[in-house]
Amino acid sequence: MSKFGILFFGILFILLLGCSAGELVSPNYYILEYYQHSEKEELRQDTPLDLSVYVYDTKIPKTYNKNQIVIRHFGPRITYSDYDLWGVKLSKTIPELISKRLNSYNIFKRTQREILTTRADYEIITNLNNIELYRSETVQQARLNIDFIFRKSEQADILVEHSVNIEKVLLSDDVDTFVQTINNMLLNETDNFIRKIIIYSALDAEAVLPPIITKEAAEPLIFEISEEEEISGGKGLLLLPAITRTDNEPHYKIIDKYGYEQSGQMGTAIPLLEGIYSIKYGSGKANQLMEQDNIKVIPRYKTIIEPDWGCLIVDIIDEKRNFAKVRYEVFDLEDGESFGSEFPAEEEVGEQEKVWVLKPGIYKVTVNNEPFNTYRDFTTIYVEKGKVQKLTIVMKTDEEDNPTNMAGAGVLEESFLEASLANLKFSSAIHCNVNINSNNEVDKDNPETTITINNQLENYLIYDKDPLHYTMKNLIEVGISKTTDTDFRLAVDEFDLKNTLIYYFIKDVGFYSRFDMHSHFFPEKSYNSDKFYYTKINEDNIAADSVFADEIEIKSSLFPLVLKEGIGINYRILNFSRANLSLRAGFGIRQDINNDFYQLASESTWFDSQEIEHRTYNEMESESTTGTEVSLVGSFQLPFNLTYSTNADFLFPFSKDDDYSMEWENVINLKLFKYISLDYKLKLENKIQEDDEYIVEKHSLFLRVTYFLR
């Protein structure tokens, strides 16, 4: 391996470790502590009750009696945080806080946490039913559900009971805020429990406890108890599904029992206080909206509205499948009422499609400002409940390509919704290219230039469902070329297949495995302007008879066949809709299967009398190389209709006798029109020729016409 290769690998390896380390989060431990500043002076007693009390360990269900903080996801699902842990045992810490509060307020003569020889007169029992962090896309809450019980020792009768089930919205998303809020809630409810004990001692009719305050002094405490117990109801979620699975569906109105209105986005769950609501939704004017009443929002529950509506999307193109900016209008076929007019979205410049949310029924769509009762430039479509219909209108054009009148209309993409929701997606396209090619692979100082016309069949298969991500890219390219000295000949013949499977075990880091194959379909020949003798020597060093010709077959069908396999770690550096970049490193294998692949020997023999060249072609040996592979794969959507994709592939062999290999492909695409684009491809490869290592540069410029099969 060259010094350059070692240095490059070292830099990439350090980068991978550094990026991965950024994702390895160390655990955070949280405690509950006593806040002296939160004490209530009105609860502090001059003379304690001449009694002893024993505070038991808190009883906690198995679900919550864990180190991990429990995260509740509005509904029945909970998860445990791997990185946010309790640094204390809740069953011990909660009674310790209660005991310290009782001592600070001087409530009992003796408060104990250990069983002594003399049993305490009374006992305090706590049952922690829920302690959890509610988390959704729009709101975070802290929930505490706990019971406090005060009773005489060894008796079942409860003297004082205080049960709370409260939720508080967190003003910050961090777990520190959640823990501090829970801490405050525990101490505050302990105060309320102590307040009830004091009131009970003052108002106890049977004098079970000696009074420590007068009835008159207890009245303000009773008022404070009633104030504290007026706790607002919890929050639930309301969801109107977006059946197009996009953000384009219109907003809707939510009205509470007081008539207060707020807005919601279809497809986004809206947090609401417990209660009864009504909603208004749909496209059109206020009197055309659909309504539903008596919708009950339940705390910690997501209320999902069953769709009783359908969606309509209108796309307008010309007969060449180019975007046509023609205004259309949507009418209810039954009563002729208009829901509004709109221009179709020009998605190529970033406009979003207009989604019409309508009652199930038949609708009439007109173009060119035609009214409802028109008999030209119109079509009808049936909108079904819970389904999406995508209507395509085709316009005729004049000599200057301006749209004139409707040529036809209908639903051309019946599987529009299903295709957009499927985890497995397949796309295919045919490209026709005019290609100007220049490369210095044969002679680094004298590049050859050729004009080529070729066709490409490009297929993509993607499966994306966490935690698995699979991509398959297949490119079949066949083309012919002609120079000033030759007839049409097969110039381009390639078959390229790339398969990558990634399993993400944390957000952006996962294991990958890949299998790539590069080959061709037809035999390849080498041509010469003058006839020459050639001899082929196979891999076993056996020579065939000499042949006198002006061409020779140097490659058979399918061979040479290049295979690449690899496994390792994939780190997703960027993962946005317009930019993605991944770095991979792991164990790689490269296999060059060179059956019937002949290469010209370095020197030729000449017959001086006849000035005839004699060439020797040697069959290349098949090779297999193992080593450390590093890859960088990315694509970027840039301004001005530019797209850039890159695929850098390095293999650093384990054997010192083998040289590293590099293949780096860069493609820049400029979209000129809807189906016409300009492609520039730069492919870099390292090559060693007569102990001279240099970089092979392959430049390709395409004027590409594309037809999408699906």
C-alpha positions, 0 to 999 in steps of 0.5 A, spaced: 500 500 500 502 506 498 504 512 503 498 516 500 493 510 501 495 509 508 494 516 510 488 517 506 485 510 510 488 513 516 484 520 515 477 516 513 478 511 519 479 517 524 473 521 521 469 514 522 471 513 529 469 521 531 463 521 527 461 514 531 463 517 537 458 523 537 452 518 537 455 514 543 451 517 548 453 516 555 448 515 560 445 520 565 443 519 572 438 523 576 436 524 583 430 526 587 433 531 593 430 535 598 428 542 596 428 546 603 426 553 599 419 549 598 417 549 605 411 552 607 411 556 613 404 555 615 405 548 616 411 548 621 408 546 628 411 549 635 409 543 638 409 536 635 404 530 636 406 526 642 406 520 637 411 516 633 410 514 626 414 509 621 414 511 614 414 505 610 418 504 603 414 506 597 410 500 593 412 501 586 409 496 580 414 492 576 413 497 570 416 503 574 420 500 579 426 500 574 433 504 573 430 507 566 426 513 566 419 511 563 417 514 557 409 514 555 407 515 548 400 518 548 396 511 548 398 504 551 405 504 548 411 505 553 419 505 552 425 505 557 430 510 556 437 507 555 441 513 557 436 517 562 436 513 568 434 514 576 441 514 580 437 513 586 432 507 588 425 511 588 422 506 593 427 508 598 428 516 596 421 518 596 419 516 603 426 519 605 423 525 602 417 525 606 420 523 613 425 529 612 419 533 611 415 531 617 421 532 621 422 539 618 415 541 620 415 538 627 409 534 626 411 528 630 415 527 636 419 521 632 419 520 625 423 513 623 425 509 617 427 503 621 424 498 625 426 499 632 425 495 638 418 499 640 413 499 635 411 506 632 404 509 634 402 510 627 405 508 620 405 512 613 404 508 607 405 510 599 404 507 593 407 510 587 402 508 581 405 512 575 411 516 574 413 517 567 415 522 562 409 523 556 412 525 550 409 526 543 411 530 537 407 536 540 407 536 547 411 533 553 408 532 560 410 529 567 405 525 570 405 523 577 400 518 580 401 516 588 397 515 594 399 517 601 396 513 607 396 515 614 393 509 619 394 507 626 399 501 626 397 494 625 390 497 623 387 497 617 382 503 618 385 509 614 385 515 618 388 520 612 388 518 605 391 523 599 391 520 592 393 524 586 394 523 579 396 529 576 400 532 569 404 538 568 406 540 561 414 541 561 416 548 558 423 544 556 424 538 552 430 536 556 429 530 562 432 535 567 426 539 567 422 533 567 426 530 573 425 537 577 418 537 575 417 530 578 421 532 584 417 539 586 410 535 585 412 530 590 414 535 595 408 539 594 403 533 594 407 531 601 405 538 603 398 537 602 398 530 605 401 533 611 396 539 611 390 533 611 394 530 617 394 537 621 386 538 619 384 531 621 388 532 628 384 539 629 377 536 627 377 529 629 371 528 632 373 521 636 379 524 638 384 519 635 389 524 635 391 530 640 389 536 636 396 540 635 392 546 632 385 549 633 379 549 629 379 556 627 387 555 625 385 549 620 380 553 616 385 557 612 388 550 611 382 547 609 381 552 603 388 551 601 387 544 600 380 545 596 385 550 592 390 545 591 385 539 589 382 543 583 387 540 578 385 541 571 384 535 567 390 531 563 391 532 555 389 527 550 391 528 542 386 529 536 388 526 529 385 527 523 389 523 518 392 525 512 390 520 507 395 523 502 401 522 507 403 529 505 403 536 508 399 539 503 392 537 506 388 543 508 388 546 515 381 544 519 378 548 525 377 545 532 372 548 537 371 547 544 365 547 549 366 555 550 366 556 542 373 558 542 377 556 535 384 553 534 387 551 527 389 544 526 393 540 520 391 534 517 396 528 519 399 532 525 396 530 532 394 536 536 394 536 544 388 538 547 385 538 554 380 533 556 373 535 554 368 535 548 370 538 541 367 539 534 371 540 528 370 543 521 374 541 515 374 540 508 375 545 501 371 550 499 367 556 503 365 556 510 358 553 508 361 547 504 365 545 510 364 538 513 362 538 520 363 532 526 360 534 533 361 531 540 368 528 539 371 526 546 378 527 548 381 523 553 387 524 557 393 520 555 389 517 549 389 519 541 382 520 538 383 518 531 377 521 526 375 515 521 375 519 514 368 520 511 372 524 506 376 523 500 382 527 496 382 530 489 389 532 486 389 535 479 395 535 474 395 538 467 400 536 462 401 537 454 401 531 449 409 532 450 408 530 458 410 537 459 407 541 465 401 546 463 399 552 467 392 552 465 387 554 471 382 549 473 375 549 477 372 544 481 364 543 481 359 539 485 356 535 480 349 535 484 348 542 485 353 545 481 356 549 486 364 551 485 369 549 490 374 554 487 379 554 482 387 553 482 393 552 477 396 545 478 403 545 481 409 546 478 413 541 482 419 542 478 420 549 481 418 546 488 411 548 488 406 543 492 400 540 489 393 542 491 389 537 495 382 538 495 378 535 501 371 533 499 365 529 501 364 523 497 361 524 490 362 526 483 365 532 481 366 536 475 373 539 473 373 544 467 379 548 464 379 555 460 375 558 465 369 554 463 362 554 467 359 549 470 354 548 465 359 547 459 359 541 454 367 542 452 373 542 456 371 538 462 371 531 465 368 528 471 371 524 477 368 520 483 371 521 489 371 515 494 371 516 502 378 515 505 381 514 498 385 519 493 384 520 486 389 523 482 386 526 475 391 528 469 388 533 464 392 533 457 392 539 453 393 540 446 398 546 444 398 550 438 405 551 434 408 555 439 407 550 445 401 554 448 396 550 451 389 551 447 383 546 449 383 539 453 385 533 449 383 528 454 383 526 462 382 521 467 386 517 472 392 515 469 396 513 476 391 508 480 396 506 484 398 513 486 397 512 494 399 505 494 406 506 491 407 512 495 406 508 502 409 502 500 416 500 503 418 497 497 419 502 491 421 500 484 422 505 478 425 505 471 427 509 466 430 509 459 435 514 457 438 516 450 444 520 450 449 523 445 456 523 448 462 526 447 468 522 451 475 523 452 480 519 456 487 517 457 486 510 459 491 508 454 496 513 454 496 518 459 499 524 455 494 523 449 487 522 451 482 519 445 476 523 443 470 519 441 462 521 439 458 516 441 450 515 441 448 510 446 442 508 450 441 506 458 436 502 462 436 505 469 433 501 474 432 502 482 429 498 487 428 501 494 426 498 501 426 502 507 423 500 513 426 501 520 431 499 521 432 496 514 434 499 508 436 496 502 437 499 495 439 496 488 441 500 482 442 497 476 445 500 469 445 497 462 448 501 457 449 499 450 451 504 444 455 505 438 460 510 435 463 512 429 470 516 428 472 519 421 476 513 420 471 507 422 464 505 420 459 504 426 461 500 431 459 497 438 462 502 443 459 502 449 457 495 453 456 495 460 452 492 465 453 495 472 449 492 479 450 495 486 446 492 492 447 495 499 443 492 505 444 496 511 441 495 518 441 501 523 442 499 530 442 506 532 439 513 529 445 514 524 450 508 525 448 501 522 451 494 519 452 494 512 453 489 507 454 490 499 454 486 493 456 489 486 457 486 479 460 489 473 460 486 466 458 487 459 454 483 454 457 482 447 464 480 445 469 486 444 474 487 439 480 491 438 481 494 431 487 496 426 487 500 420 492 495 417 492 488 417 497 484 422 499 477 425 497 476 432 498 470 437 493 469 443 497 465 449 492 463 454 493 463 462 496 456 461 501 459 457 499 455 451 499 459 444 494 458 439 496 459 431 497 466 429 492 469 425 492 475 420 487 480 420 485 487 422 481 486 428 481 481 434 476 479 439 479 481 446 473 480 451 468 474 450 461 475 453 460 477 460 468 477 462 472 480 465 467 480 470 468 484 476 465 482 483 465 486 490 463 484 496 463 487 503 461 488 510 462 493 515 459 499 519 455 505 515 455 512 518 450 516 515 453 523 515 447 527 512 440 525 511 436 530 508 431 530 503 435 534 498 442 532 501 444 525 503 451 522 505 454 516 508 461 513 510 462 506 510 468 502 512 469 494 513 472 488 510 472 488 503 473 483 497 474 484 490 474 479 484 476 480 477 474 474 473 478 474 467 476 468 463 478 470 455 480 477 457 486 478 453 491 484 453 496 486 448 503 485 450 508 491 451 512 489 445 510 487 438 515 484 432 515 486 425 517 483 419 522 488 416 521 485 409 514 486 409 513 491 414 508 487 418 506 487 425 506 481 429 502 482 436 502 477 442 496 477 446 496 474 453 490 472 457 489 476 464 489 472 470 483 472 475 485 475 481 482 476 488 483 481 493 481 482 500 482 488 505 479 494 508 474 498 504 472 505 505 466 508 501 463 515 501 456 515 497 452 521 497 447 525 492 445 533 493 440 537 490 443 543 488 440 550 486 438 551 478 436 544 477 443 541 478 444 534 482 450 532 484 452 525 486 458 521 488 461 514 489 468 514 492 470 506 493 477 504 496 480 498 497 486 497 501 489 490 501 491 486 507 497 483 502 503 488 502 504 486 495 498 488 492 496 496 491 490 499 493 485 500 488 480 507 487 474 508 483 471 515 484 465 517 480 462 524 480 456 525 476 453 532 475 446 533 472 443 539 469 435 539 468 434 543 461 427 541 460 422 536 463 425 530 459 432 533 457 438 534 461 445 535 461 450 530 464 457 530 466 460 524 469 468 524 471 470 517 473 477 517 477 481 510 477 488 509 479 492 505 475 499 502 475 503 502 468 510 500 468 511 502 475 508 508 474 502 510 478 497 515 475 490 517 475 486 515 469 481 520 468 474 518 464 470 524 462 463 524 459 458 529 457 451 527 455 445 530 452 440 526 455 433 524 453 429 521 458 423 516 458 420 514 465 417 507 465 414 507 472 
